[in-house]
Amino acid sequence: MTPLVLIPGMMCDARMWGAVPQALAPRMIHHALPATGETVAEMAAAIMQDVPERFALTGLSMGGIVAMEILHQAPDRVERLALLDTNPLAEPPEMQARRAPQIDRAMAGGLDAVIRDEMKPNYLADPSDTATLDLCLDMARALGKDVFRRQSLALRDRPDQCDTLARFTGPALVLMGEHDRPCPRDRHELMHRLMPQSSFVIVPDAGHLPPLEQPDATITALKTWLNQ
């Protein structure tokens, strides 16, 4: 059974996957954190040092961006690919311009405020789900401001990965929450077109974090993909 590498989103750790790892047992799960380096390429290279030689690969949001870079650097190591609530395109200038003020604010002691005011409001389909929002803040606090800075720089300078996806021919899944605001539907439709062999799943009543918002539907889609 091929090991599965899970890469979480920005300022998230393994807890972001909720019930997913246990539901996929007895498959070997490797949790990979994109926190080493200041570019997507450096983060991908660091992760590849600590995972099996060949693996199934799943990333959500920033984790998906790093997963695409892993595929770019080492396509022969990736048996199958699942991209959740993510974006294959380079960051647009208007978003790049927001990064420096956010970094400055976080480094000056305002990490909680950045997460609370600028990120959390966009995460969930149900903004009254305070338990999940509190978990997001707790994960961000555990990672800290230095990881926020590195991840922000990596996202700001990330490359376009459309050509990388177009070259991939293995089993693929493109999954998104129905109400994902940070990574809207057109990005996922693009990834599905680039990988015509992929399955395209829209999870109802979920936003940017389907593994926490709608775990059953997310797990079902991942199991189907892993068994292709």
N, C-alpha and C positions, 0 to 999 in steps of 0.2 A: 504494500500500500504506500503510495507516494506521500512523503511528508508535505505538510501544508505550512507555508510561511504567511503569517498575518501581519500586516503593517497598518497601524492605526492612523487616524487623522491628526492634524496639527494640535499640539498641546494635549494629546490623549495618550494613554498607555493601554496595556492589555485589557483593562476593565471596560474599555469602549466596546469590546466584542461581546460583552454580556454572556449569554448562554451558548454562544456559537461554539467555542472550543469543546465544551462538555458534550454538546449534541453531536459533534463529529467524531467522538471517541469510537473505536480505539486508534484512529488515525493520529500519527505523531504531529503535534502542533509546535511550531517555532514562532514565538512572539518577537518581532523585530521592531525596534524603536528608531525612527529617523532623527537621531539627535547628535550624531558624530559628523562634524564637518560643517561647512558654511555654504555648500552648493549641493544641489540634488545629486550630482555625479559623485561627490565625496560621500554622501550619505548612502547611496546605493552600493558603492564599493565597500564601505564599512560593513554593511549588512551581509554582503556576500561572503565575507570572511568567516561568518559565524553560523551559516546555514548549510544544510546538506548539499552535495554536489548537484543533485537534480531534485526539483520540487514543484509542487503546485503553488501558485502565487496569488494572493488576494490583498488588495489595498483599498482603503477608503479615503476619499478626499486627498489630503497631502500624501497619505499612504499609497493611494493609487498613482499619484505623480511619481513617487519614488519607485513604485513597482514598474512603471513604464520605463524608467531609466535603467532599472535592473535588466529588463528585457532588451533594451538597447545595447547595454554593455555585454550581456552574456545570454544571447537568445537560446543557445543550446542547453542551458541549465533549466529553462522554464518549460515544464511539461504542459501546463495549462494556466490560464490567466483569468482572474475575476476582478473587474474594476467596478467599484461601488461609489456612487456620488462623487465623481471626480471630473477632471477636465484635462484633455490632451493638449490644449493650446498654451502657448507662452502667455505670461501675464500681461494684460493690456496696460498702457501707460497710466491711465487714471487710477488703476489699482496700485501700480508700482509707486505712485506718488504718495499713497497713504501709508506706505510701510515705514518710512523714516519717522514720522510723528508717533506712530504706534510704538516703535522700538524705543524711542526716547522716553515716552510715557512709562512704558514697562520698566525700563532700566532705572528710572527715577523713583521706583517704588509703587508704580501704578498698575502692575500686572492685573490685579483683581479688577480694577476699573476697566481696563481694556477688554478683558474677557466678558465682564458683566455688561458693559455698555455697547460694545462694538461687535462682539462675536455671538454671545449667547442668544440675543434676540433673533438671530437668523437660523438657529440650529433646528428647532423642532416644529412639527406640524401643530402640536398642542402646547402653546406657551404656558399653560397651567401645570405642566408636568414638572413640578419643582424638584422632584427627586432626581430626575435625569439631569436637569440643569445644575443642581448642586453637585452631582457627580462630575460633570464637566469642569466646574470650577475647582473641585478638589484635585482632579487629574492635572489641571494646569498649575495649581500651586505646587504639587509634588514635583513637577518637572522644572519649574522655576524660570526666572527671567532670562538666563543665559540661553536656555533651550529655545525660548520664544524668539530671541534675537537671531539665533542661527537658523531656525526654521523660517522666519520671516525673510531673511536674506535669500535662502534657498528658493523659496516660492517666488520672490521678486525676479530672480534671474533665471528661472527655469526655462528649458528649451521646449520648442514645439515637438511633440512626439507622434504626429500623424503618420509619418513615414515608418516609424517603428511599429506601430500597430498594423499598418497595411502589409508589412512583411510577415506578420505572425499568422501561422496556419493551424495552431493547436486549438483544442477545445477552449472556448471563451464564453464569459458571462459579462454582460453589462447590466448593472442593476442600479436603480435610483429610487429614492422616496418620491412619492407623487407630488409632494409640496416642497421639494428641495429648492431653496432660494440661492445658496452660494454656487451651486452647480446645476443650472437649469437643464431642461429636457433636451434642448438643441445640442448641447455638448454630448449627451449620451447617444442621441440619434447619430451624431457624427461618428462616434466610436463604433457603433453598431454597423454603420456603412463601411467603415475602414476594415472591419473584421466581419465579413458577411456570414462566416460560420458561427458567429456568436449568437447566444440567446439574449434577448432584451426583455428585462423584467422591470415593471413599475410596481412598487410596493404601495398599496393604498394606505392612506392615513399615516404616512410617515414623511418626515422632512429630510434633513441632512444626515441623520443617524439611524437608519433602519435597524441595525442590530440591537439597538436599545429601545427604539420606538415600537417596532413590529418584529420581534425576534422569530416568531414561528414562520412567517412568510420568508424572512431572510434565510433562515436555516433550510427551509424547503428548497429554495433556489440554489443554495450552495451545494446541497446534497445532490441535486439533479446534475449540476455542473460537474461535480467530482466523479459522478458515475457515468459520464459520457464516454 
